[in-house]
Amino acid sequence: MKVEILEFVDGARNAKGVAVIIDVFRAFSVACYAFDAGAVRIIATSEISEAFQLKKKYKNTVLVGERDEKKIEGFDFGNSPTEIIKEDLSGKTVIHTTTAGTQGLINAVNADIILAGSFVNAGAIVKYIKSIDPDQVSLVGMGYRATISAEEDLMCAEMIATELKNDKFISEIRIANLKNTSGKRFFNPVNIDFSPPTDFFLCTMINKFDFVLKATRRFDGNVDLMKINV
């Protein structure tokens, strides 16, 4: 099994085999919490205008997402797990658009299988990949705003790569230290309304969920995310 680590939208486009599109802070952590809150599926889209069109088309939907980290005007929720865990999303379809994570899903056009990844379901991803034993795995860190390397995404990629080799990834101290580096924005009082400290802790709960999020390209160019228990 060949495992490579890539970054950003170009990395997603170049991903082959099983592509794991990683966005720890916060898109794919949010996606996991949304399914845990009862959502039946997530439609990922790259454009705000498309998200509003999808809401008109489908019943029982909620809009979740951000631009510049903040909730988009007219959306039901921001890209915040703290908001999501307070809600009952039973039976709902989540329409999700973000600056980085959902862009990666949309652009992973050369992969055979696409998964959405974060710390909260990293162990499930490893288990799933081992079960299908692909020739190639591409781990794509989407980074901060899809343009700047994000320590947490690359660390998550490293964790998955290490454990695919049956080695142990020592994570606790390194992940806790993210609050002093790439995660310090969650502890800035200026950001508390849209990026509260609880988001940091919810996004760094290793292996909280035992499911993967598998992406399927839709007829309209968007992506369906479905929960698969492992």
C-alpha positions in Angstrom: 0.0 0.0 0.0 1.5 3.3 -1.1 0.6 6.2 1.1 1.2 9.9 0.1 0.4 13.1 1.9 -0.8 16.1 -0.3 -2.3 19.5 0.4 -4.9 22.0 -0.7 -7.2 21.9 -3.7 -4.4 20.9 -6.1 -3.6 18.0 -3.7 -7.3 16.9 -3.9 -7.2 17.0 -7.7 -4.0 14.9 -7.8 -5.3 12.3 -5.2 -5.5 8.8 -6.5 -6.8 5.5 -5.1 -8.5 6.1 -1.7 -8.4 9.9 -1.1 -8.9 11.0 2.5 -9.7 14.8 2.4 -8.8 16.1 5.9 -10.2 19.2 7.5 -9.8 19.0 11.3 -10.6 22.7 12.1 -13.5 22.3 11.4 -15.4 21.0 8.4 -15.2 17.3 8.8 -15.3 17.3 12.5 -18.6 19.2 12.1 -19.8 16.6 9.6 -19.2 13.8 12.1 -21.0 15.7 14.8 -23.9 16.4 12.4 -24.4 12.7 11.7 -24.1 12.0 15.4 -26.9 14.5 16.0 -29.2 12.5 13.6 -28.5 13.9 10.2 -29.3 11.4 7.4 -26.9 12.8 4.8 -24.7 15.8 4.0 -24.6 17.4 0.7 -21.2 19.2 0.3 -21.0 22.1 -2.2 -18.4 24.6 -3.1 -20.7 27.6 -3.7 -22.9 29.6 -1.3 -25.4 30.2 -4.1 -25.6 26.5 -4.8 -26.3 25.8 -1.1 -29.3 28.1 -1.2 -30.6 26.4 -4.4 -30.2 23.0 -2.8 -32.2 24.1 0.2 -35.0 25.2 -2.1 -34.9 21.9 -3.9 -34.9 19.5 -0.9 -37.2 19.4 2.1 -36.1 19.0 5.8 -32.7 20.6 5.2 -30.4 22.9 7.2 -27.6 25.1 5.9 -24.2 24.7 7.6 -21.0 26.5 6.7 -18.7 29.5 6.8 -16.7 32.0 4.9 -13.8 33.7 6.8 -14.6 31.3 9.6 -18.0 33.1 10.2 -21.5 31.8 9.7 -22.8 32.7 6.3 -25.7 35.2 6.3 -28.9 33.3 5.9 -27.5 30.0 7.1 -28.9 28.0 10.0 -25.5 27.2 11.6 -21.9 28.1 11.3 -19.1 25.6 10.8 -19.0 25.0 14.5 -19.3 21.6 16.3 -20.3 23.6 19.4 -23.5 24.7 17.6 -24.2 21.3 16.1 -24.1 19.3 19.3 -26.8 21.5 20.8 -29.2 20.6 18.0 -31.4 17.6 17.1 -30.9 17.0 13.4 -32.8 13.8 13.3 -33.9 13.0 9.7 -32.4 16.2 8.3 -30.2 16.7 5.3 -27.3 19.0 6.0 -26.1 21.3 3.1 -22.5 22.1 3.9 -20.1 24.6 2.3 -16.8 25.8 3.7 -13.7 27.6 2.6 -11.4 24.5 2.6 -12.9 21.1 3.4 -15.9 20.9 1.0 -13.7 22.3 -1.8 -11.4 19.3 -1.4 -14.3 16.9 -1.7 -15.6 18.6 -4.9 -12.1 18.6 -6.5 -11.1 15.0 -5.7 -12.1 14.0 -9.3 -9.3 11.4 -9.9 -9.8 9.3 -6.7 -11.6 5.9 -6.7 -12.9 6.3 -3.2 -13.3 9.6 -1.3 -13.5 9.8 2.5 -13.8 12.9 4.7 -11.3 12.9 7.6 -10.5 14.4 11.0 -9.2 13.4 14.4 -12.6 12.4 15.6 -12.9 9.5 13.2 -9.3 8.8 12.2 -9.2 5.4 13.8 -12.3 4.4 11.8 -10.7 5.6 8.6 -7.6 3.4 9.3 -9.8 0.4 10.0 -11.9 1.0 6.8 -8.8 1.4 4.6 -7.2 -1.7 6.0 -10.4 -3.6 5.3 -10.3 -2.8 1.5 -6.5 -2.9 1.2 -6.1 -0.5 -1.7 -2.9 -0.1 -3.7 -2.8 3.7 -3.1 -3.9 6.1 -0.4 -3.8 9.9 -0.8 -4.1 11.9 2.4 -5.0 15.5 1.6 -4.6 18.2 4.2 -6.8 21.0 3.1 -5.1 23.6 5.3 -6.2 26.9 6.7 -8.5 28.5 4.1 -7.1 25.9 1.6 -4.0 28.1 1.1 -1.8 27.8 4.2 -0.5 24.5 5.7 -2.5 23.5 8.8 -0.5 21.7 11.5 -3.6 19.8 12.6 -4.5 18.5 9.2 -0.9 17.3 8.5 -0.8 15.8 12.0 -4.0 13.9 11.2 -2.6 12.7 7.9 0.6 11.6 9.7 -1.5 9.7 12.3 -3.5 7.8 9.6 -0.3 7.0 7.6 1.5 5.8 10.7 -1.4 3.6 11.9 -1.9 2.1 8.4 1.7 0.8 8.8 0.6 -0.8 12.1 2.8 1.6 14.1 1.6 3.7 17.1 1.2 7.4 16.6 2.0 9.3 19.9 -0.6 12.1 19.7 -1.7 13.3 23.1 1.0 16.0 23.8 1.3 17.1 20.2 -2.5 17.5 19.8 -2.8 19.3 23.2 -0.1 21.7 22.1 -2.2 22.8 19.0 -4.0 25.2 21.3 -0.7 27.2 21.4 -0.2 27.0 17.6 -2.7 26.5 14.8 -5.6 26.2 17.3 -4.9 29.4 19.3 -7.5 31.3 17.3 -10.2 29.4 19.3 -9.0 31.0 22.5 -9.0 34.6 21.1 -11.9 36.4 22.8 -12.6 38.3 19.5 -13.6 35.0 17.9 -15.7 33.5 20.6 -19.1 34.0 18.8 -18.0 31.9 15.8 -14.9 29.9 16.9 -15.3 29.2 20.6 -12.8 27.3 22.7 -15.2 24.3 22.9 -14.7 23.9 19.1 -11.0 23.2 19.7 -11.7 20.4 22.2 -14.5 18.9 20.2 -12.3 18.8 17.1 -9.4 17.1 19.0 -11.3 14.3 20.6 -9.4 11.4 19.0 -11.5 8.5 17.7 -14.7 9.7 19.2 -16.7 8.2 16.3 -16.6 4.7 14.9 -17.8 5.6 11.4 -16.3 6.9 8.2 -17.9 9.5 5.9 -17.8 8.3 2.3 -18.3 10.8 -0.5 -20.2 10.1 -3.7 -20.3 12.5 -6.6 -23.8 13.7 -7.5 -25.4 14.3 -10.9 -25.3 18.1 -10.2 -21.5 18.2 -9.4 -22.0 18.3 -5.7 -21.1 15.5 -3.3 -23.2 13.3 -1.0 -21.5 12.3 2.3 -22.9 9.2 3.9 -22.1 7.6 7.2 -20.7 4.1 7.2 -20.2 2.3 10.5 -17.0 0.3 10.8 
